[in-house]
Every structure is written in C-alpha cells, then in structure tokens.
Amino acid sequence: MTYFPKPPFDRQRPLTPPGRDADMDPRPDYGEAHYRGSDRLSGRKAIITGADSGIGRAVALAFAREGADVLVSYYDEHEDARETCRLVESAGRTAIPLPGDVKDPKHCRAIVDRAVEAFGQVDVLVNNAAHQKTFANPEEISDEEWEVTFATNIHAMFYLVKAALPHMKAGGTIINTTSVNADTPSPQLLAYATTKGAIQNFTGGLAQMLAEREIRVNCVAPGPVWTPLIPSTMPEEKMRQFGTQVPMKRPGQPCELAPVYVLLASPESSYVSGATIAVTGGKPIL
C-alpha cells in the first residue's frame, strides 16, 4: 500500500496561480513509480486540458500507460507541460503539447484541430482546466474575476465539446472535472463552486443528448487534491491544513484520481453515462 502525506504542510514558496509543480513541498504524486497499465485504452486518442500538472498530468500518464496518445493542452506552464509530455513519451505514446488560453473559443477549436491533424480522430475529451480563487465575501469578487472563472471552467467545455463532436465516433467519451463543491459549496470559493455545479448539470444534459450517438459523458468530482493550484490560490493557514476536512484527514494525490478517468474512458464503463463519480476521501456527495 502507498502511504500519502498528511497535513500539516510546510510553508510553500510564493506561487503565482496556477502554480508550478517544482515549487511544491511535498511534490504531488502522479503515479510515476506505481501506475501499471494493461492496454485498457490501446489505440485511443485523447485531449486533456489542464494537463501540465495536477490531475491532468496524472490522467495523461495513466492514459499513456494504458495505450493512448495524448494532446497536452495547457495555459503557459511550459516546464511542467514538458514533464507531462516526457512521461507520456516514456510510455511509448505520442504527446502533443499545445499552450494557449481555453477562455478563447478560437483556441478551443485550435486544440481539436491540432489533435485531428496529429491523430486523425478524437476518442476521449477530458475537460479538466480550471481557475479558482478564494474570497471572504462577494464584494471582493471583481466582475473580471467572475467572468474569468466561468470562461475557464464551464464556457471552455462547451466550446471544446462542440468542436470535438464532429470527430468523435460511437464509443467516444467525454469526461468533465467537477468538484465536491458542486454539491457542498465552500463559501470562500463562490465563483468556482458555482461553475462546478454548472459542470455537473452540463454533463447530465449532454449525456442525454449524445446517448443515441453512443458517446458517453460523465464527470469526476474530486475532493481536496494536492495540486499546484492549491498553494497558489489559498491562504497559508488553510493550505497548511488542506485535506483535514474529509474523513481520511488528508488531501488526495493526483494519482488517486487517474484510475477513475481511465475507467470512464474505457469500454469497461459502457453503461455509465450522465454520472458523477466522487473521489473525495470519504466525504459523501448529495
């Protein structure tokens, strides 16, 4: 059994959102040393947004070790994205890095165009890129901050799905990252939590729309997960105790999320669509 770190965590270096993997202590566990694939995604072609670090990197690594080629979509964290690509390529698969801003509908279409150019098709779309900041009251949330959160977390999903669908065949899968905040919103994460509720609703409606096309749509609801976004967006006192709010009394590691994405991307979950899979360290969702 792998034992993962528990709080309290030490003071982190000053991080600018969305943070860098190399600046974290302890470093997140992406499954490099222990994820073993078994060809569950052999020959599949995947797009993963927010794949430079955090959950996105762990999913990219797992997908590659299961036999998938991956387009690594990220904002501007070039060093982290290079490491994700290295992990994909070390598994013998193709990694296509593509920086850019998913808030821009044109870039979302460019992501899909690049994947189709490189792979010829899209089998799996993982909408994982996210933006969050903490605020004590609504008056602190600027109009721009509200709009950025929605544009990154939910609008981009619509743009990417619309662009990808013409290139997805029966058996394709869409996996959206929501959050435990969709059901039990943290008041300090008002904008973020609101978008996560929207993602869950979007997933349920889209799954019904695409059922006759045999394209499945699901979402994963993480609880607290130790990623660069956490120390770069949370007050130090909350970061030091991050994860103590769930029954396991620790944050999840990105590698603990990846197997759920693999399951939802594989034919093994052929009757699962419109579902929310909770990975929350024991905290129930509604």
C-alpha positions in Angstrom: 0.0 0.0 0.0 1.2 3.5 -0.8 1.2 6.0 2.1 0.5 9.6 1.1 1.4 12.7 3.1 -0.9 14.2 5.6 -1.2 17.8 6.9 0.1 20.0 8.4 2.1 21.0 5.4 5.1 23.3 5.5 5.1 26.8 4.2 5.3 26.8 0.4 7.3 29.1 -1.8 5.4 32.1 -3.1 3.4 30.8 -6.0 1.6 32.6 -8.8 -1.6 30.9 -10.0 -1.9 28.3 -11.3 1.4 27.4 -9.6 4.3 25.2 -10.6 4.9 21.6 -9.6 8.6 22.1 -8.8 7.7 24.7 -6.2 5.6 22.3 -4.0 6.7 20.5 -0.9 5.8 17.7 -0.8 5.7 17.2 -4.5 2.4 15.7 -5.8 2.4 12.0 -6.6 1.4 11.5 -10.3 1.8 7.7 -10.2 5.2 7.7 -11.9 6.5 4.9 -9.7 3.5 2.7 -9.3 0.8 3.1 -12.1 0.8 0.0 -14.2 -1.2 -0.1 -17.4 -2.9 -3.0 -19.1 -3.9 -1.8 -22.6 -7.3 -0.6 -21.5 -7.1 2.4 -23.9 -5.0 0.9 -26.6 -5.0 3.0 -29.7 -7.2 5.7 -28.3 -6.6 9.4 -29.0 -7.2 11.8 -26.1 -7.3 15.5 -25.5 -6.7 16.6 -21.9 -6.9 20.2 -20.9 -5.0 21.5 -17.9 -2.6 18.6 -18.5 0.6 20.3 -17.4 0.3 19.3 -13.8 -2.2 18.2 -11.1 -5.0 15.9 -12.0 -4.4 16.5 -15.8 -0.8 15.2 -15.6 -1.8 12.1 -13.7 -4.5 11.3 -16.2 -2.1 11.9 -19.1 0.4 9.5 -17.6 -2.2 6.8 -16.9 -3.8 7.2 -20.3 -0.4 6.8 -22.0 0.5 3.7 -19.9 -2.9 2.3 -20.9 -2.0 2.8 -24.6 -3.5 6.2 -25.6 -1.8 9.1 -27.4 -2.4 12.4 -25.7 -2.7 16.1 -26.7 -1.4 18.0 -23.7 -3.4 21.3 -23.5 -2.1 23.8 -21.0 -2.0 27.6 -20.4 1.6 28.8 -20.2 3.3 26.4 -17.7 5.9 25.2 -20.3 8.3 23.5 -17.9 5.5 21.5 -16.3 4.0 20.6 -19.7 7.3 19.3 -20.9 7.5 16.9 -18.0 3.9 15.7 -18.7 5.0 15.1 -22.3 8.1 13.2 -21.2 6.0 10.9 -19.1 3.6 10.2 -22.0 6.5 9.5 -24.3 8.4 7.4 -21.8 5.3 5.1 -22.0 5.9 4.8 -25.8 3.0 7.0 -26.7 2.8 10.3 -28.6 2.4 13.6 -26.7 1.4 16.8 -28.5 1.9 19.9 -26.3 -0.3 22.9 -27.1 -0.2 26.1 -25.0 -3.0 28.6 -25.0 -6.0 30.1 -23.3 -9.1 27.9 -23.2 -11.2 31.1 -22.4 -10.8 31.9 -26.1 -13.3 29.9 -28.3 -10.8 30.1 -31.2 -8.1 28.4 -29.1 -10.6 25.6 -28.1 -11.2 24.9 -31.8 -7.5 25.0 -32.4 -6.9 22.3 -29.8 -9.3 20.0 -31.5 -7.9 20.9 -35.0 -4.4 20.1 -33.8 -5.5 16.7 -32.3 -7.2 15.8 -35.5 -4.2 16.8 -37.6 -1.9 14.7 -35.4 -4.2 11.7 -34.6 -6.9 11.7 -37.3 -9.7 11.4 -34.6 -10.7 12.2 -31.1 -11.8 9.3 -28.9 -11.6 10.9 -25.4 -12.0 14.5 -24.4 -11.1 15.3 -20.8 -12.2 18.8 -19.8 -10.0 19.5 -16.8 -8.6 23.0 -17.0 -9.8 25.2 -14.1 -9.4 28.5 -12.3 -10.1 29.3 -8.7 -9.5 32.0 -6.1 -10.7 32.4 -2.5 -12.7 35.4 -1.2 -14.2 36.2 2.1 -17.3 38.0 0.8 -19.0 38.7 -2.6 -17.9 42.3 -2.7 -14.3 41.2 -3.1 -15.1 39.3 -6.3 -14.5 41.6 -9.2 -16.6 41.4 -12.4 -13.5 40.3 -14.2 -12.7 37.5 -11.7 -16.3 36.2 -12.0 -16.1 36.2 -15.8 -12.7 34.6 -15.9 -13.8 31.7 -13.6 -16.9 31.0 -15.8 -15.0 31.3 -19.1 -12.3 28.9 -17.9 -14.3 26.4 -16.0 -17.5 26.0 -18.0 -17.6 28.0 -21.2 -14.5 26.3 -22.5 -16.1 22.9 -22.0 -18.9 23.9 -24.3 -16.5 25.2 -27.0 -14.3 22.1 -26.8 -17.3 19.7 -26.9 -18.8 21.4 -29.9 -15.5 21.4 -31.8 -14.7 17.8 -30.9 -18.1 16.1 -31.6 -17.7 16.0 -35.5 -14.5 14.0 -34.9 -15.9 11.6 -32.3 -17.3 8.2 -33.3 -19.6 5.8 -31.4 -17.7 4.7 -28.4 -16.2 8.1 -27.8 -16.2 9.5 -24.2 -16.2 13.0 -22.7 -15.1 13.4 -19.1 -15.5 16.6 -17.2 -13.9 17.5 -13.9 -16.4 19.0 -11.5 -15.8 19.1 -7.7 -17.3 18.2 -4.3 -18.1 21.9 -4.4 -20.9 21.2 -6.9 -22.9 19.6 -4.0 -21.4 21.2 -0.9 -20.1 24.6 -2.0 -17.4 26.3 0.0 -18.5 29.9 0.6 -14.9 31.1 0.1 -15.0 29.6 -3.4 -18.3 31.1 -4.5 -17.4 31.6 -8.2 -15.5 28.4 -8.5 -18.2 26.3 -6.7 -20.9 27.9 -8.9 -19.1 26.8 -12.1 -18.7 23.3 -10.7 -22.4 23.0 -10.2 -22.9 24.1 -13.7 -20.4 21.5 -15.0 -22.4 18.7 -13.3 -25.6 19.9 -14.9 -24.0 20.3 -18.2 -22.7 16.8 -18.0 -26.1 15.3 -17.2 -27.8 17.2 -20.0 -25.1 16.4 -22.6 -25.1 12.7 -21.7 -28.8 12.6 -22.6 -28.3 14.5 -25.9 -25.5 12.2 -27.1 -26.8 8.8 -25.9 -28.2 8.0 -29.4 -24.8 8.8 -30.9 -23.2 6.3 -28.4 -21.0 8.9 -27.0 -20.8 8.8 -23.2 -20.5 11.9 -20.9 -19.5 11.7 -17.3 -17.9 13.8 -14.6 -15.4 13.2 -11.8 -16.0 15.1 -8.5 -12.7 15.4 -6.6 -12.5 16.4 -3.0 -9.3 18.2 -1.8 -6.4 17.2 -4.1 -2.8 18.2 -3.7 -2.0 20.2 -6.9 -0.1 23.4 -7.7 -3.4 25.3 -7.8 -3.9 24.8 -4.0 -0.9 26.6 -2.5 -1.0 29.2 -5.3 -4.6 30.2 -4.6 -5.3 29.6 -0.9 -4.3 31.5 2.3 -1.3 29.9 4.0 -3.3 28.9 7.1 -5.8 26.9 5.0 -3.2 25.4 2.8 -1.2 24.1 5.8 -4.3 22.1 7.0 -5.6 21.3 3.5 -7.5 18.0 3.4 -8.2 17.7 7.1 -11.9 18.5 6.4 -12.6 15.0 4.9 -12.8 11.7 6.8 -9.4 10.5 5.6 -7.8 13.7 7.1 -5.6 14.3 4.1 -5.8 15.5 0.5 -5.9 13.1 -2.4 -2.9 12.8 -4.6 -3.4 13.2 -8.4 -2.5 9.6 -9.0 -5.5 8.6 -6.9 -7.9 10.3 -9.3 -6.4 9.0 -12.6 -7.9 5.4 -12.4 -11.4 6.8 -12.4 -10.7 8.7 -15.6 -9.3 5.6 -17.1 -12.4 3.6 -16.2 -14.7 6.3 -17.7 -12.6 6.5 -20.9 -12.6 2.7 -21.3 -15.2 0.4 -22.8 -15.5 -1.2 -19.3 -17.8 1.6 -18.4 -20.0 1.2 -21.4 -23.3 1.6 -19.5 -22.1 4.6 -17.4 -23.2 8.0 -18.7 -24.5 11.1 -17.1 -22.8 10.0 -13.8 -20.8 11.9 -11.3 -18.0 9.8 -9.7 -16.9 11.1 -6.3 -13.3 10.9 -5.3 -13.5 12.7 -2.0 -11.5 10.9 0.7 -14.8 9.6 2.3 -16.9 12.8 2.2 -20.3 11.9 0.7 -21.8 14.0 -2.1 -25.6 14.5 -2.5 
